[in-house]
């Protein structure tokens, strides 16, 4: 499983224009060449729109901050 630090690294700038959907979160991470384990972790997010990186964490509570 990915860490929050890894997820944040691969979503750098993704929220610059405002909220993005679950699909856009995953696409942004993929665009930033996120490894498969990061994409798999992001696939755990429920459908919805996320205003910023912090709004992901309640849905990924089991994801550790760092290794």
Order of alpha helices (4+ residues) and beta strands (2+ residues): alpha-beta-alpha-alpha-beta-alpha
